[in-house]
């Protein structure tokens, strides 16, 4: 590797200090001319459909894994509903019964996976 002459380094440092700024939110180095845009597009507050205010850059993760209104599938009937309604739905849905073709008994949906081991 080649050493950078001191004069070039000083010029580079002056150029950076004039043109580059560190974002106060994420500590990224951003050209000063783009800082306003960066702050608005990455760190501006938006409101999720669940009414939570959140930084724009965090919205996708929130919607995918934390939002109470994110879509979730019932393990018993595969219907899609809001995550916040899933537990109550699965309690009701898991208590429904289905007749076993082997023993003829009515088995609760929540017990169907384990039933073959005890059937007959």
C-alpha positions as CSV (number, residue, x, y, z in Angstrom):
1,X,0.0,0.0,0.0
2,X,1.1,3.6,-0.7
3,X,1.3,6.2,2.0
4,X,-0.9,9.3,1.4
5,X,1.2,12.5,1.4
6,X,0.4,14.7,4.4
7,X,-0.7,17.6,2.2
8,X,-3.3,15.4,0.4
9,X,-4.6,14.1,3.8
10,X,-5.0,17.7,5.1
11,X,-6.9,18.7,1.9
12,X,-9.1,15.6,2.2
13,X,-9.8,16.4,5.9
14,X,-10.7,20.0,5.0
15,X,-13.0,18.8,2.2
16,X,-14.8,16.3,4.5
17,X,-15.3,18.8,7.3
18,X,-16.9,21.3,4.9
19,X,-19.0,18.8,3.0
20,X,-19.8,15.9,5.3
21,X,-21.9,15.8,8.4
22,X,-22.6,13.1,10.9
23,X,-26.3,12.3,11.4
24,X,-27.4,13.0,14.9
25,X,-29.8,10.1,14.8
26,X,-27.9,7.2,13.2
27,X,-24.2,8.5,13.2
28,X,-23.9,7.9,9.5
29,X,-21.7,10.3,7.5
30,X,-24.0,12.2,5.0
31,X,-23.2,14.9,2.5
32,X,-24.4,18.2,4.1
33,X,-26.4,18.9,0.9
34,X,-28.4,15.6,1.5
35,X,-28.8,15.8,5.3
36,X,-32.3,17.4,5.3
37,X,-33.5,14.7,2.8
38,X,-31.8,11.9,4.9
39,X,-33.4,13.0,8.1
40,X,-36.9,13.3,6.5
41,X,-36.7,10.0,4.6
42,X,-35.0,7.9,7.3
43,X,-35.9,9.4,10.7
44,X,-39.1,11.3,10.1
45,X,-42.0,10.2,12.2
46,X,-44.8,8.2,10.5
47,X,-47.9,6.7,12.0
48,X,-48.5,2.9,11.6
49,X,-52.0,1.5,10.9
50,X,-52.0,0.5,14.6
51,X,-51.6,4.3,15.5
52,X,-48.1,3.9,16.9
53,X,-45.8,6.7,15.9
54,X,-42.5,5.4,14.7
55,X,-39.3,6.4,12.8
56,X,-39.8,5.8,9.0
57,X,-36.7,3.6,8.8
58,X,-38.1,1.3,11.5
59,X,-41.6,0.9,10.1
60,X,-41.0,-2.2,7.9
61,X,-39.5,-4.2,10.8
62,X,-42.4,-3.0,13.1
63,X,-45.0,-4.1,10.5
64,X,-43.4,-7.5,10.1
65,X,-42.7,-8.5,13.7
66,X,-44.1,-6.1,16.3
67,X,-47.3,-4.5,15.0
68,X,-50.5,-5.9,16.7
69,X,-52.3,-5.6,13.4
70,X,-49.7,-7.6,11.4
71,X,-51.3,-10.6,9.5
72,X,-51.1,-13.9,11.3
73,X,-52.4,-17.4,10.4
74,X,-54.5,-19.6,12.6
75,X,-52.7,-22.9,13.2
76,X,-56.0,-24.8,13.0
77,X,-57.9,-23.4,10.1
78,X,-55.2,-21.3,8.2
79,X,-57.5,-18.2,8.2
80,X,-55.5,-14.9,8.2
81,X,-56.4,-12.4,10.9
82,X,-54.7,-9.6,12.9
83,X,-52.0,-10.9,15.4
84,X,-53.8,-9.2,18.3
85,X,-56.9,-11.4,17.6
86,X,-55.0,-14.6,17.0
87,X,-54.9,-15.9,20.6
88,X,-58.7,-15.6,21.2
89,X,-59.4,-17.0,17.8
90,X,-57.1,-20.1,18.4
91,X,-58.7,-20.8,21.8
92,X,-62.1,-20.9,20.1
93,X,-60.9,-22.6,16.9
94,X,-58.8,-25.2,18.7
95,X,-61.8,-26.3,20.7
96,X,-63.8,-27.2,17.6
97,X,-64.0,-31.0,17.0
98,X,-63.5,-33.3,14.1
99,X,-64.4,-37.0,13.9
100,X,-61.5,-39.3,13.7
101,X,-61.7,-41.8,10.8
102,X,-59.8,-44.4,12.9
103,X,-61.7,-44.5,16.2
104,X,-64.8,-42.6,15.4
105,X,-64.4,-40.2,18.4
106,X,-64.8,-36.4,18.2
107,X,-61.3,-34.9,18.7
108,X,-60.6,-31.3,19.5
109,X,-58.7,-29.5,16.7
110,X,-55.9,-28.6,19.2
111,X,-55.4,-32.4,20.0
112,X,-55.5,-33.6,16.4
113,X,-51.7,-33.6,15.9
114,X,-51.1,-35.8,19.0
115,X,-54.2,-38.0,18.5
116,X,-52.7,-40.6,16.1
117,X,-50.3,-41.7,18.9
118,X,-53.2,-42.6,21.2
119,X,-55.9,-43.5,18.7
120,X,-57.5,-46.9,19.0
